[in-house]
Amino acid sequence: MQKQKLSPKNKFKKESVGEITKTEVLLMKSKLNPSIYFGIVIFCTIMMIGISSAEELNVNLIGQFNESNYSDVTITNTLVTHGQNFSSHFGGSVSNAVVVENYVYLGQGQDMVVLDITDISNPLEVGKVTTPSLVNNIAISGNYAYLANGDNGLLIVDISNPALPAILGSYAYNSGYAYNVAVAGNYTYIAYGNSGLIIVNISNPSVPTFKGRYDTFNAKSIALSENYAYVADDKNGLVIINVTNPAAPRSANSYATIKANSVTISSNYAYVADDNNGLVIINVTNPKALTYTGRYDTPGNASGVTVSDNYAYIADGDKGLSIVNITDPSKPTKAAVYNSTAGHAYSVVVSDNYAYVAFGRSGLAIVDISNPSAPKLASAYDNSGYASGVAISGNYAYIAYGYMGFVENLLLILF
């Protein structure tokens, strides 16, 4: 007789010889039922004992988040600004980067991480500073890094020694959320969510002070050109603000788009990363008389954009990096798509022959764009990690935290 071939359903059963009759199956079930019933009784008893004695174990919530949505609003009670006492943490989701000479400054969760890229094939972490909230964007000017620090507003970090970045000063408006920041002279211009454009005097970096405000729908990103601030204002499109007098900014114009996530200015054009509408190009030669120039429908949801030479580089969500030829802005065409790195592309900056793409939980991808039509991975920095688990040792819970990185935090258990 041949051995019975087991189906995937039966892979945990022993192989048997011959056919199993219907009678034998019924007998097996009848023998198994008492064991099942006994197990259910034991389980319910344990649950009842646990519930009745729950008052003896007081576990305080450390924090929680919704891993399915990359959004600060899904994190509750987890940051220093929310009364949390962090011991230490490791990693986080990379959302942005800026390149200055041989250094990359990364926003990784609530950290600003400094990488030495002298050897582009081997980026090395040389410094890090932990901030009170999420590092959504970084602008560098001189010896200072200006951080759009979410709930915490503007944070100023001394980077005169990149290996030892140190928090110097901060400014928080009374409402809103800091998404993006740009620097010009003695002022920072902050895309502050539903509080619009906030202008802060930074002539004394240790004590930044409020200068002016212009109300917009939901400011997500900002670019400066001459006397104008160009604001990517979410579903309100592109908003242009005259900031000749920083104490009294005033409206110049606006242009409706689907969902403006980011904007950059190059020559006489504004390039808008317009979510599922792709790349929108607007002629801003005269900010008071805007005209539509062109559009390119990217395969993903455009969230970040930068321009270098005749190409626009678009962080295109889960579709990676889209590279668009804009030699003729009225007829943008596809140059290439880089999607070899898994994850969600949130932002991109270009320096020399490399595009630095923030890929969220997959870290930073450094992409060789010496030939924009054939981008290829040069190197990567991935210290973000994503796992699901926890281990207890003494009074500490070590949590694989994903979005915020590896967190070591005191778990309060009172008996």
Number of C-alpha atoms within 10 A of each C-alpha: 5 7 10 12 11 13 9 7 7 10 10 9 9 8 12 12 11 10 9 10 9 9 9 11 11 11 11 11 11 11 11 11 11 11 11 11 11 10 12 12 11 12 11 11 12 12 11 12 10 13 11 10 10 11 10 11 11 11 13 10 12 16 12 12 19 13 13 8 11 16 11 17 10 12 17 14 14 21 20 14 13 12 9 15 13 13 10 11 19 18 25 28 28 35 26 28 25 22 20 11 9 12 18 21 26 25 27 32 28 26 27 28 24 26 22 19 17 12 10 15 13 14 20 16 17 14 18 19 15 18 21 19 23 28 31 26 26 25 19 19 13 8 12 18 24 25 29 29 29 24 24 23 28 30 26 25 23 19 21 13 10 19 16 14 22 20 17 16 17 20 19 21 17 9 13 20 27 34 26 30 28 23 19 12 9 12 18 23 27 31 31 32 24 18 21 22 31 27 26 24 20 23 13 10 18 16 13 22 18 16 18 17 21 18 16 21 17 25 34 25 30 27 22 19 13 9 11 18 22 28 32 30 30 25 17 19 22 30 22 24 22 19 22 13 11 20 15 13 21 17 16 16 16 19 14 13 19 17 23 32 26 32 27 22 21 14 9 13 18 22 27 32 31 30 25 18 20 23 30 24 24 21 20 20 13 10 17 12 12 17 15 14 18 17 20 19 18 24 17 21 26 33 26 31 28 22 19 15 9 13 19 25 27 33 31 31 23 18 21 27 35 26 26 24 20 21 13 11 20 15 13 22 17 16 18 17 21 20 18 14 20 15 17 27 34 24 29 27 22 21 13 9 13 20 26 23 31 31 28 27 27 22 28 28 24 24 23 19 20 13 11 23 15 13 22 19 17 15 17 19 18 17 19 25 20 19 13 8 10 11 9 10 7 7 10 15 17 17 18 21 24 22 28 26 25 21 21 17 20 17 16 14 12 9 8
